[in-house]
């Protein structure tokens, strides 16, 4: 869910920032000057260094400047930053939210956004192993998660996202539990808190998020969750559960690669 501006196709271009590339080091004096042009990224890098933590920083609208022949492109992008302030992952949403549920909701991200083409994971060290990243609608595509678990060896998959009041109650938790069991890994989601539609229309159309950030175990259990209100969700992840699940029900070794296979990189 884009947090540095309204979640509206007409707003993405206005709030888009030029973001650093993977390998960027905020502690490098010369490189750090670039952050003055991307205030949203600057906040994330400062907090990662201040608290000595990994940050998978939700999503912001990213502008990639055209080369004269091509127009600028706007992506829905998630930055992954390590405790020392280095950009270790950058995911551009692969599957754009283009849906039309008659009488309920219609939204078309592709009116403004461009789809990303890369599978994103990073090494979070011995405590957490490899972490894969998808964005919101990406969670509906099991093949992407399978690539993260089978090809990238991820033990955790994180999905920042904001389902709405139609899809949220029906599918938000269901999809997280499905991806966790499919891939025998932890699935973590982070959603913005719900803000009700104002009585007076603003400049951009209002989007009401379902909320309910959640952590799901490899067994499909809800480890922790919250309501639609502003919350700070904290929980412990027993990474031995990933190993136990994969040993006890060894589906990774039982796949019929002679009949079907995951071929992504």
Beta strands, then each sheet from edge to edge (+ up, - down):
strand 1: 55-56
strand 2: 60-64
strand 3: 73-81
strand 4: 87-92
strand 5: 98-101
strand 6: 105-108
strand 7: 120-123
strand 8: 130-135
strand 9: 154-160
strand 10: 186-190
strand 11: 214-216
strand 12: 222-225
sheet 1: 1+ 3- 2+
sheet 2: 1+ 3- 4+
sheet 3: 5+ 6-
sheet 4: 7+ 8- 9- 10- 11+ 12-
end
